[in-house]
Amino acid sequence: MSTAAVIALAIGFVVILGAISFATLARKSDVRGAGALSGEAIKRDKAGRSGAGVEAEAAASTRTGADAEAEGVQARSKELVQVGPEEATLIPWIPPDPEAIGVSRRQFFNRATITLMSAGIASFAAASFVAFLWPSGTGGFGGSVAVGKLDAIKAGIKQGGGFFYVPEAKSWITAYPVEGLPAARSIYADSLLPAMEQGIVVLSQKCPHLGCRVPECKTSQWFECQCHGSQYNRVGEKKGGPAPRGMDRHPADVSASGNVTINTGVKVAGPAIGVNTTGQEAEGPHCTGGGH
């Protein structure tokens, strides 16, 4: 699984988790406050008010001015009612049930923000952890790159005028002459020799000087860097310029059936200045300003 796929899965997980959290908190926020009345209580209240209104209208129709004045006098002359000690006892306060009060708007947004942030951080951490532990897949730079059959690669080298470029591996493949093997065995790392004994060498496209992509020069049959003029023979051994060594290289495996796989996860430093196992000199004009 690629890193992009892992990140896409993590983003999808965050979106789904956020939607669930939003729906859950929104449902909780719909709880009415402790002072709200239920629908049934409201209906009873309306019915009681309707009955009281009818009685009040009937009484008002039989009242006279004298009755109203007598009621006013009685109200003004009414004395205060003394309350006994038993009736004056305070009723202890009982805190309301939080579930009955419900969730305020501020609480809802605070909880939603904290939930979404926590889910996002957890998902990002999980995605990073999985991407770090997931083994490098084949077919891309930094891992094993399948190139094809050995015979097809050698045919591609001839068709390319001595050079075969593999963009997936960011590497060049050139032919290695069998007569150079005795000298190569005493110079090159053991991981490089199996491919060289099969007649090919895999070279990194980067110049060891400052990392520019080194192109081939069809006329000289060398690699010649256009940035600062470093030159290498066809098998990547330094011939001129400011580069500190020959071109770096990657090990390659050739299976029993002839399939070639380049291990771009391993880079072997190029040979020291002065190494020339093939004895190849420039075969024509140089592509850079300076020659050897």
N, C-alpha and C positions, 0 to 999 in steps of 0.2 A: 504494500500500500504506500503510495507516494505521500510526501508531506502535504501537498495541496489537498489530497483527499482527506487526510486526517483533520486539517484545519476546517474543511467544509463540513465534516461530520460534527466537529466541535461547535461551529456556528449554528448548525441546525439544532443541536442539543440545547444551546442557550436560548434560542427562539422558542422552542417547545416548552422548556421549563419556565420561561418568563410568561408565556401565555397562560400556563396552568396556575402560576402564582397570582397573576392579575385576576383571573376568574375567581379564584378562591377568596382573595381579599375583597373583591367587589361584592361577592355574595355575603360575606360577613358584615360589610358596611351597610347593608340594607336593613339590619336589625334596628327597630325603632328605639327611641330613648325611653328612659324609665317613666317620664311624664306623659307619654303618648297613650292614647286610649285605643282599645281594640275596636274592630268594626261592630261587634255585638254590643259593646258598652255605649258606642255612639248612637246606635239605633234605639236603645232603651232610653237614653237621655233625650233624644228627639221626641219619643213617644210621651215621656213624662212632661216635657215642656208643652207639648200640644194639649194634654189634658188640663194642666194648670192654667193655660191661656184661656180655655173655654170657661173654666170656673171663675177666673178673674173677670172676664167680660160679663158673665151673668151677675156677679156681685156688683160690678160697677153700674149696671143698668138700674139697680134698686137703691143705690146710695143717694143720700140727699146732702145738701150743703151743711146741715146741722151735724150729720154723722161725721163728715170729714173734719169739722172744727173740733168736735169732741175727741176724736182720735188724736189730733194734734196736741190738745191740752194734756191728754193722758200720757203721751210720749214725753212731753217736757217735764212732767212732774214725776216721772218714774225714778225711783231711787236705785242706787247701785246695789247689786246683789252681792252679798258677802259669800266668798268661796271658802269652804272648809279645808282643813289641812290635807284630808284625803284626796279631795278633788284637785288640789294645787300641785300634786306630785308630778314631776317632769317625766315624760316618757323617754327612755333611753334611745339614742340615735342608732339606727341600724344601717350600715353602709349598703348602698344598692348593689345588686348583682352585676358585675362587669359584663356578663353575657347579655343581660337585659338592656344595659345602656347602649351597647353596640360599639362600633369603631368610628371615631371621628374622621373627618376628611384629612386632617393633618396626619393622624396615625396611619391612615390607609396609605398615603403617599410615602411616608417614612418607611413603613414596612415593605412596600413594593420596591422602593429604591434599594434598600438594604438587601432584599432577596435577590433582585436582578444583578446587583453588583457582586454578591457572593457567588451566584451561579456562574456569572461570566468569568470571575477569577478562577473558580474551581475548574471550569471547562478549559480555559486557556492553559492552566497548569497541567491538566490531564493530557491535552493535545500535545503540549511540549514534551511531556514525559514519554508518551507513546512514540512521537516522532524521533526522540533521541534514542530510544531502545530498538526501534524497528530497524531491521537489517537493510542495508542498501540494496535496492532492487537492481536487477540486471537491465542493460539497455540504456544506461545513462552514464555520463562522466562522473568519476568518483567510485565506480564499481566495475563489474565485469561487463565488457561490451563484446557481443558476438559480431564478428566481422563477415564471416562466410567461409566458403571452402578455400583451402590453400591454393589449389590450381586456379581458381577464379581470381584470387588476389594477385598471383604472379602474372596472370593475363592482364589484369588492370594496371600493373606496374609498367608492363610493356606498352600498353595503350596510352598511358599517361606520360610517355617519354622518359621513363625511369623513376617516376614518382607516383604514389597512390595515397590520396588523402582520405582519412576517415573522420568526418565532422563530429559524429557521436562521441568519439574518443579523443577529439582534438589532437590528433596524431597523424604523422606521416609513416607510411610503410614503404621501405625500399628493399631492393634485393641485396643480399649479403653473399659475396663470392666464396665459394668453397675453399679457394686457395688462401683466404685470410683466416680460416678457422684455427690453425696452429698458434698464430700470434694472439688471436682473440681469447683463446682458452686461458692464457696466462695474464690477461688484462681485465676482462669483463667478469661481472658477477655471475655466479652459477644460475641465478634466476633468468638471466638473459640468454644463456647459451642454447637451451632447447629450440627456441625460435630461430636463432642464427644458424644452428645446424640443419634446420629445415629450409634455409635459404632466404630468410627475411629478417629485418630488424625494424622495431617500432620506435619512432622518435617523437618526443614531445614537440608540439608546434612552437613552444615558447623559447625565445632566445635566452640563454643563461646570463646575458649581460643585464638587460633591464626588462625582460619579459615581453618584448614585441613578438608578434606572430611572424615566424620566419618563412618566407616563400621559397619555392624552388626557382632555380635559374636554368631554363632549358638549354641555353647555349653553352654554359660552362659545366652543366651537370653537377652543380654544387647547390647547397642551400646558402642564400645570401640575404642577410638581414638589411632591410631598407632603412631602418632607423639609424643605425650607427656603423654599418658596414662590416659587421662580423661575418665571416665566411666559414663554411664547413663542407667537407666532401660529402659524397652521396650517402655514406653511412653515418653522418653526423660527427665526424672527428674534425676538430678545429684546424682551420688552415690560415686564418688571418682575422684582423680586427681586434676590438677591445674585449671580447668575451673572455671570461676567466677559465673556461673549459669547453669541452665538446657539448653537443646537444644532449639534454637529458633524455632518458628512454624508459619505456614501460615493458614489463615482462609480458609474454604472450604464450598461450598454451595451444598446442596443436593436438587435437584428439586423434584416436586411431582411425576415425572415419574422415579425417582431414579438415575438421571444423576448427577455425581459428578464433580464439577469445582473448581479448586484450584486458589486462588487469590495470585499469587506470587509477585504482586506489593505491598503487605502489609506483613511486617514481624513483628511478636510480640515477644518481648524478652522472653526468657525461664524463668521458675519459679526459685525462689531464692533457695539457697543451703538449704537443709533440708526438702524440700517439697517432700512428698512421698504419693500421693493420692491412689496408687494401692497396696502398701505394697509388691511389688515384689522384691524378693532377687535373687541372682545369682542361676541359675538352673543347673550349671555345671562349668567345668574349664573355666577360663578366657582366652581370646585371647591375652591380653597384659601381660607384665611382672608382674605388680602389681595387687593385688586383693583388694577387699573391706573387 
